[in-house]
């Protein structure tokens, strides 16, 4: 998940909404990376989901479904909000999970 999260952040790095939305390759690559994050949620155990309820696991998974099944209906301003408001926090949260679990091992 972190790999795709980093890709989405890298693809949009340094861009404003107009530059992002005008660049079809950046849009497609970023949306694909976000959809892959949602796809990988299925690999997260229920125990982990319950232990970290601050992460909106179901919303992330549902976003993937929305992207895959209604790509043309995705609003770019919605994707931009995810990029600029949610992905950095998600990265922080996922790194915390990895760090917590490495302490157990």
LINBEL-V210252 format. One record per helix or strand. SS is the DSSP state (~ for helix, > for strand). FROM is the first residue (numbers start at 1). TO is the last residue. Records with the same first field share a line. If there is no record, write none. Layout:
SS: FROM-TO ; FROM-TO
This chain:
~: 2-12 ; 17-21 ; 24-43 ; 46-51 ; 57-69 ; 71-73 ; 76-104
